[in-house]
Amino acid sequence: MLRSRVAALFVMSVVTLACGDSDATGGGGSTSSTPSTGGSQAGGQSSDGGNGNEGGSPAQDWWRPAPGEARDWDWQITEPYDTSAPRVMYDLDLFDLATAGSYLEYPDGHTIDVPEGPLAGTIDELHGREPPAIVICYVDTGAFEHYRPDAVEFPGYQPELNAIPNRPTAPENGSVIGWDTGWDGERWLDIRASSRNAFTPIIWARLDLAVRLGCDGVEPDQNNPLDNDPGFDVSLEDQIGYYEEVAAAAHARGLSVGMKNGHDQPGAVEALVDDFDWALPEECIEYDECDKLTPFIEAGKAVFAVDYQGSVDDEVAACGVHAALGFDGLIKDEPPSGAYRRQCNP
């Protein structure tokens, strides 16, 4: 979730700023124009990266936001949640959106029950608004999460997280689970072209769940292990190839999909801009990387840039950079919740 570090997670205390166009309760901000499409509301299951709709190809009408179209958006992937504001788009955690009776299904037909999440029913509520809100579902596609209901499916799983080798001990032979991402209970996956087929059916099952829940699109995270010490010798070709595969799998299911991070690698944005519908880069102000995302703007695709409260010296100045580049930027708490939000492009 966020730019990965091998250091432990530091959760910032939430503060409320009285100046600027910020809010600390999930409210505030202006309501933007109606999105161009309603996103994906239907579709069957698929246990591979291919078509997720029953009876043929999905309609090619997934959400493709232009810059500024969804500038009034919010990103909340941990509690406290607050979806009361009439925003154009919400980006929320897939598993927290799960309704009663949700499940994951795999190629051999077996299923895993998914517990009802704290946001159960939220997708229907947001879609029932006038105009309907777009719902993007956050999902880890490049990291193993020991706390998820499908953790047992990943080769190399152990009931005790500490029993899974971590740096400096090499991953076990046959395991796709690497070293920690810097977030509790989370490890890098082996996305190398020679290895990823061992776990991609598990990831595609998550995308199938997104379709069944009614997500309009997905924010696939942690596909960028390169230079993040994942425990595997991942090349730039491996990383770009996996981004492409994830985007294709989402589109095969009629889901809008964003390029999450990975923009720091040379040539990556240019290689991937045609594969994705929008981008969600983190900390581009903090790491002086915002200009790398301009190919998305030039292609008429939105950039939902996020920098973090306390990580930028001047939130107003950071927002100014986002706005000048045509980004639909936010300053958020870390990890992002409903507790703090500053909209950069009101």
WOGICOR-V956785 format. One record per run of one state. SS is the DSSP state (H for helix, E for strand, - for the rest). FROM is the first residue (numbers start at 1). LEN is the number of residues. If there is no record, write none. Layout:
{{SS/FROM/LEN} {SS/FROM/LEN}}
//
This chain:
{{-/1/21} {E/22/2} {-/24/49} {E/73/4} {-/77/12} {E/89/5} {-/94/1} {H/95/3} {-/98/5} {E/103/3} {-/106/5} {E/111/3} {-/114/8} {H/122/6} {-/128/6} {E/134/7} {-/141/2} {E/143/3} {-/146/5} {H/151/3} {-/154/7} {H/161/3} {-/164/13} {E/177/4} {-/181/5} {E/186/4} {-/190/6} {H/196/3} {-/199/1} {H/200/14} {-/214/3} {E/217/5} {-/222/14} {H/236/17} {-/253/3} {E/256/5} {-/261/7} {H/268/5} {-/273/5} {E/278/3} {-/281/1} {E/282/1} {-/283/7} {H/290/9} {-/299/4} {E/303/1} {-/304/2} {E/306/3} {-/309/6} {H/315/10} {-/325/5} {E/330/3} {-/333/8} {E/341/3} {-/344/3}}
//
